[in-house]
Amino acid sequence: MLGSRFSPEIRRALKIDISATLLFTVFAGLTNPFIGLILRRELHATPLQIAVMSSAGGACLLLSLLWAKACHGRPPLPYLVWPAFVARGVFLLVPFVSSAWSFVGLVIARDFFGAAVAPAHAAVVERVYPRAQRGRALGLVRMVGAVLGIGLALAAGHLFDHIGYRWLFVVAALVGMAASLRLRRLSVPEPETSDSAGPAGLRRAWLAVREDHAFRRLLVASFLFGFGCWIMTPAHPLLLVDYLQVSASQVGVCAAVAAVATLVGSGYWGWLVDRKSSLEALRVMYLVGAMTPLIYYIAWNPWVLIASAVTDSLLAIGLELVWMMAVIDVAGPQRTAQYVAIGATLAGVRGVAGPLAGGLVIHAFGIHAVYLIAAILTLSGAWLVGRDLRLPETAPAPVLPASEAIPDRPRRFSVFLDPRRILREWAGR
């Protein structure tokens, strides 16, 4: 399955990464699609409680710089394993939930410990996977997880209805904790060169943003796009439960469709990052993601949300892969954790302000106004990325075989509509 295109060291890392991803897919598939449904339908959460949960999750990202400073000069793997272990373990307490606020508290605790993962994950990926094969390797990992997610999503809706969410979350937590422990077997090499300076505090982070033009433009584009994503988070449970009256089974079907889209998207994003550039992939990803609020805006019955499940899953897997690759390319090997932490900190800023602003817009103008504003913001971010943002000269470029040399003219994006061609070229067959 892994083929001969990867070195033995990379194949060993992929086997561990894939097994951990399969376990994590079970955890995520049994929890993430149902959090909003549980809050609104089962616990009767108010829009304020939903907005507070979303904003608190964003606030946890403000700690990213502190997490990056904590792991500087130390092996990054423990900072990837143990915070994720605790973050998933908090769902063991779901059977004791008695109100919407207590459930919101568990979600916030998950986000608090999960915020430590991003800088460490980027550092591990940068060390384990060579740049020339990084996109293809990570795409393979996500594709394998998506295959499991297709069947799991269909079953999860029925399990939710028949077993109930409380014990379902306990099982998911145990599996998610096992996924974290599996990553302990990864062999993470030491960096080729050492950086004696610590990662940025707020002052040094500001200097890095001010002096690095490419990174500054990247942050502005991501801030516009990300604010558009955050501002509509309080509207989702209201749209699903109050307006469209979506059932758990329908949520499961949408999640299964999203898993299929993730399967295709994983191969496509990995192919595009390795064949073109991370910024080209970022522009396409932002354009795809900008379709999501437009679909929500026009949705008139639950089955229309299948289209948003496709675009949203393509965006989710793209944010996981393409954004990290773009930051690594702009930052270089010695500043990766610092730049990821800066990006996550700004994500925290918009994560705090976005849901609260969305709640105010919902109160004043209704949920459809939120989706219209979100569409304008996300399209603005996509326009800014495609305008004149370029990788710096010092950024490491992919080293590809002659048979995979970057073409002089960019291909048309119609390749996005042909999954067989994507997978064939991605696998090099």
C-alpha positions in Angstrom: 0.0 0.0 0.0 2.8 2.4 0.9 4.7 1.5 -2.3 8.3 2.0 -3.1 8.1 5.7 -3.6 8.9 6.3 0.1 12.1 5.5 1.9 12.1 2.7 4.6 12.2 5.4 7.4 9.2 7.2 5.9 7.3 3.9 5.4 7.8 3.1 9.1 6.6 6.5 10.1 3.6 6.2 7.8 2.5 2.9 9.3 2.4 4.4 12.8 0.8 7.6 11.6 -1.9 5.7 9.6 -2.8 3.4 12.6 -3.1 6.5 14.9 -5.2 8.2 12.3 -7.6 5.3 12.0 -8.1 5.4 15.8 -8.5 9.1 15.8 -11.1 8.8 12.9 -13.2 6.7 15.2 -13.0 9.3 18.0 -13.7 12.2 15.7 -16.5 10.4 13.8 -18.4 9.6 17.1 -18.1 13.0 18.6 -17.5 16.0 16.3 -20.7 15.8 14.1 -23.0 15.6 17.1 -21.7 18.3 19.5 -24.0 21.1 18.1 -26.9 18.7 17.9 -26.4 17.6 21.5 -26.2 21.1 22.8 -29.3 22.4 21.0 -31.6 19.4 20.9 -30.7 17.4 24.0 -29.5 20.1 26.4 -31.5 23.0 25.0 -28.5 25.4 24.8 -29.1 29.0 24.0 -27.4 30.9 21.2 -25.3 32.6 23.9 -24.1 29.3 25.3 -23.1 28.2 21.8 -21.4 31.4 21.1 -19.5 31.2 24.4 -18.3 27.7 23.6 -17.1 28.8 20.1 -15.4 31.9 21.5 -13.7 30.0 24.3 -12.3 27.5 21.9 -10.8 30.4 20.0 -9.5 31.9 23.2 -7.6 28.7 23.9 -5.6 29.2 20.7 -4.3 32.5 22.2 -2.1 30.2 24.3 -0.3 28.9 21.3 2.8 31.1 21.7 3.1 30.0 25.3 2.8 26.3 24.2 5.5 26.9 21.6 7.8 28.5 24.2 7.2 25.6 26.5 8.3 23.0 24.0 11.3 25.0 22.5 14.5 23.1 22.8 12.8 19.9 23.8 11.6 16.9 21.8 8.3 17.9 20.3 6.7 14.4 20.4 5.6 14.5 24.0 3.9 17.9 23.4 2.0 16.2 20.6 1.0 13.0 22.5 0.1 14.0 26.0 -2.0 17.2 25.5 -4.0 15.3 22.9 -4.4 12.4 25.3 -5.9 14.6 27.9 -8.0 16.6 25.4 -9.7 13.4 24.3 -9.9 12.0 27.7 -12.2 14.8 29.0 -15.1 13.2 27.1 -14.9 10.3 29.7 -16.9 12.8 31.9 -19.8 13.2 29.5 -22.0 10.7 31.4 -21.9 13.2 34.3 -23.1 16.1 32.2 -26.4 17.6 33.6 -26.7 20.9 31.7 -25.6 22.8 28.6 -23.0 24.7 30.6 -21.4 21.5 31.9 -21.1 20.1 28.4 -19.7 23.5 27.1 -17.1 23.2 29.9 -16.0 19.8 28.7 -15.7 21.1 25.1 -13.6 24.1 26.3 -11.3 21.8 28.3 -10.8 19.7 25.2 -9.9 22.9 23.2 -7.6 24.1 25.9 -5.3 21.0 25.8 -5.8 20.7 22.1 -4.3 24.1 21.5 -0.9 22.7 22.5 -0.9 20.2 19.7 -0.6 22.5 16.6 3.0 23.8 17.1 4.3 20.4 18.2 2.5 18.7 15.3 4.1 21.0 12.8 7.5 20.5 14.2 7.1 16.7 14.1 5.8 16.7 10.5 8.7 19.0 9.4 11.3 16.6 10.9 9.7 13.3 10.0 8.6 13.9 6.4 11.0 15.3 3.7 9.6 18.4 1.9 9.6 16.6 -1.6 7.2 13.9 -0.3 5.5 15.6 2.6 2.3 16.5 0.8 1.9 13.0 -0.7 2.7 11.3 2.6 0.3 13.3 4.6 -2.4 13.0 1.9 -2.0 9.2 2.1 -2.5 9.3 5.9 -5.7 11.4 5.6 -7.1 9.2 2.7 -6.8 6.0 4.8 -8.6 7.7 7.6 -11.3 8.9 5.3 -12.0 5.4 4.0 -12.9 4.3 7.6 -14.8 7.5 8.1 -17.3 6.7 5.3 -18.8 3.6 7.0 -18.3 5.0 10.5 -20.3 8.1 9.7 -23.3 6.1 8.5 -23.2 3.9 11.7 -22.6 6.8 14.1 -26.1 8.4 13.5 -27.8 5.1 14.3 -25.6 4.6 17.4 -26.5 8.1 18.5 -30.2 7.3 18.3 -30.1 3.9 19.9 -27.3 4.0 22.4 -27.3 7.7 23.4 -24.6 10.2 23.3 -23.3 9.7 26.8 -21.8 6.3 26.5 -21.0 6.8 22.9 -18.6 9.7 23.9 -17.0 7.4 26.5 -16.1 4.8 23.9 -14.9 7.5 21.6 -12.7 9.0 24.3 -11.0 5.7 25.0 -10.2 5.2 21.3 -9.0 8.7 20.9 -6.6 8.3 23.9 -5.3 5.1 22.3 -4.6 7.1 19.1 -2.4 9.5 21.1 -0.5 6.7 22.7 0.2 5.1 19.4 2.2 8.2 18.2 4.7 7.6 21.0 6.3 5.0 18.6 7.3 7.6 16.1 11.0 8.2 15.6 11.5 11.9 15.4 15.0 12.9 14.2 16.9 15.9 15.7 17.0 19.0 13.5 20.0 19.4 11.3 20.8 22.8 12.7 20.0 24.1 16.2 18.3 27.5 16.8 19.6 29.0 20.1 17.0 31.7 20.2 13.7 30.8 21.8 10.4 31.1 20.0 8.7 34.4 19.9 6.9 36.1 22.7 4.4 38.8 21.7 7.1 41.4 20.9 9.2 39.1 18.8 6.1 37.7 17.1 5.2 41.2 16.1 8.7 41.8 14.7 8.5 38.6 12.7 5.2 39.6 11.2 6.4 43.1 10.4 9.7 42.0 8.8 8.4 39.0 6.8 6.2 40.4 4.0 5.1 37.0 2.6 4.1 35.8 6.1 2.3 39.1 6.8 0.2 38.8 3.6 -0.5 35.2 4.4 -1.7 36.1 7.9 -4.0 38.9 6.6 -5.6 36.5 4.0 -6.1 33.8 6.6 -7.5 36.3 9.1 -10.2 37.4 6.6 -11.0 33.9 5.6 -10.9 32.5 9.2 -13.1 35.3 10.6 -15.7 34.4 8.0 -15.5 30.8 9.2 -15.7 31.7 12.9 -18.5 34.2 12.6 -21.0 31.6 11.4 -20.3 28.9 14.0 -23.1 30.0 16.3 -25.6 29.8 13.4 -25.0 26.1 12.6 -26.9 24.5 15.5 -29.7 26.9 15.0 -30.0 26.2 11.3 -29.8 22.4 11.8 -32.3 22.1 14.7 -34.6 25.1 14.5 -34.9 25.8 10.8 -34.1 22.4 9.0 -34.9 20.0 11.9 -32.1 17.7 11.0 -32.2 14.2 12.5 -29.1 12.3 13.8 -29.4 9.9 10.9 -29.3 12.7 8.4 -26.2 14.1 10.2 -24.7 10.6 9.8 -25.4 10.6 6.0 -23.8 14.1 5.6 -20.8 12.9 7.6 -20.4 9.9 5.3 -20.5 12.1 2.3 -18.0 14.4 3.9 -15.7 11.3 4.5 -15.9 10.5 0.8 -15.0 14.1 0.0 -12.1 13.9 2.5 -10.9 10.8 0.7 -10.7 12.6 -2.6 -9.5 15.9 -1.1 -6.6 14.2 0.7 -5.2 13.0 -2.5 -5.9 16.2 -4.4 -4.4 18.5 -1.8 -1.3 16.4 -1.4 -0.9 16.2 -5.2 -1.4 19.9 -5.7 1.1 20.9 -2.9 3.8 18.6 -4.3 3.1 19.4 -7.9 2.5 23.1 -7.8 3.0 25.0 -4.5 1.4 25.3 -1.1 0.1 28.8 -1.9 -1.6 27.7 -5.1 -3.3 24.9 -3.1 -4.2 27.5 -0.4 -6.0 29.7 -3.0 -8.0 26.8 -4.4 -8.8 25.7 -0.9 -10.1 29.1 0.1 -12.3 29.3 -3.0 -13.8 25.9 -2.2 -14.3 26.9 1.4 -16.1 30.1 0.4 -18.9 28.0 -1.2 -19.9 26.7 2.3 -21.6 29.8 3.6 -23.4 30.3 0.3 -24.8 26.8 0.5 -26.0 27.4 4.0 -27.5 30.6 3.0 -29.8 29.0 0.3 -30.4 25.7 2.2 -34.2 24.9 2.2 -34.1 21.3 3.4 -31.6 19.0 5.2 -30.5 17.2 2.1 -29.1 20.5 0.6 -26.5 20.3 3.4 -24.9 17.4 1.5 -23.3 19.9 -0.8 -22.0 21.9 2.2 -20.7 18.7 3.7 -18.5 18.2 0.6 -17.1 21.7 0.6 -16.7 21.8 4.4 -14.8 18.5 4.5 -12.5 19.6 1.6 -11.8 22.8 3.5 -11.2 20.9 6.8 -8.7 18.5 5.3 -7.1 21.4 3.4 -6.7 23.5 6.6 -5.0 20.5 8.2 -2.6 19.9 5.3 -2.3 22.9 3.1 -2.2 25.6 5.7 0.5 23.8 7.7 2.5 23.3 4.5 2.2 26.9 3.5 3.4 28.1 6.9 6.3 25.6 6.8 7.3 26.8 3.3 7.2 30.5 4.4 8.9 29.9 7.7 11.7 27.5 6.9 12.8 24.7 9.2 14.0 26.8 12.2 10.9 29.0 12.5 8.1 26.5 11.8 6.9 26.1 15.4 7.1 29.9 15.9 5.2 30.8 12.8 2.5 28.1 13.4 2.1 29.5 17.0 1.7 33.0 15.6 -0.9 31.8 13.1 -2.7 29.9 15.8 -2.7 33.0 18.1 -4.3 35.1 15.5 -6.8 32.3 15.0 -7.6 32.6 18.7 -8.2 36.3 18.2 -10.7 35.8 15.5 -12.0 32.7 17.3 -13.0 34.9 20.3 -14.4 37.8 18.3 -16.0 35.9 15.4 -18.6 33.8 17.3 -19.5 36.8 19.5 -20.0 39.0 16.5 -22.0 36.2 14.8 -24.3 36.0 17.9 -24.9 39.7 17.7 -25.7 39.5 14.0 -28.1 36.6 14.6 -29.8 38.6 17.3 -30.1 41.7 15.1 -30.6 40.4 11.6 -31.1 36.6 11.7 -28.9 33.6 10.8 -29.0 34.2 7.0 -27.2 37.5 7.4 -24.4 35.8 9.2 -23.9 33.4 6.2 -23.9 36.3 3.7 -21.2 38.2 5.7 -19.2 35.0 6.0 -19.3 34.5 2.3 -18.0 38.0 1.7 -15.1 37.6 4.1 -14.0 34.1 2.9 -14.1 35.3 -0.8 -12.0 38.3 0.2 -9.4 36.0 1.8 -9.3 33.9 -1.4 -8.8 37.0 -3.5 -5.9 38.2 -1.4 -4.1 34.9 -1.5 -4.4 34.8 -5.3 -3.5 38.4 -5.9 0.2 38.6 -5.5 1.3 36.4 -2.6 4.5 34.5 -3.4 6.8 32.2 -1.5 10.1 33.9 -0.4 13.2 33.1 -2.3 14.6 31.3 0.7 11.7 28.9 1.1 12.6 25.3 0.4 11.3 24.2 -2.9 10.0 20.7 -3.7 12.7 18.4 -5.3 10.7 16.2 -7.7 11.8 13.6 -10.2 12.0 14.7 -13.8 8.8 12.8 -14.6 7.0 15.1 -12.1 8.6 18.4 -12.9 6.4 21.4 -12.4 4.9 22.4 -15.7 5.4 25.8 -17.3 1.7 26.5 -17.4 -0.7 25.8 -14.6 -3.3 23.1 -15.4 -6.9 23.8 -15.4 -8.8 23.2 -12.2 -11.1 20.7 -14.0 -8.7 18.1 -12.6 -10.5 18.6 -9.3 -13.6 17.0 -10.9 -11.8 13.8 -12.0 -10.9 11.9 -8.9 -9.4 8.9 -10.8 -6.9 11.2 -12.6 -6.0 12.8 -9.3 -5.4 9.5 -7.5 -3.5 8.0 -10.5 -1.1 10.9 -10.7 -0.8 11.1 -6.9 0.2 7.5 -6.7 2.6 7.8 -9.6 1.0 4.9 -11.4 
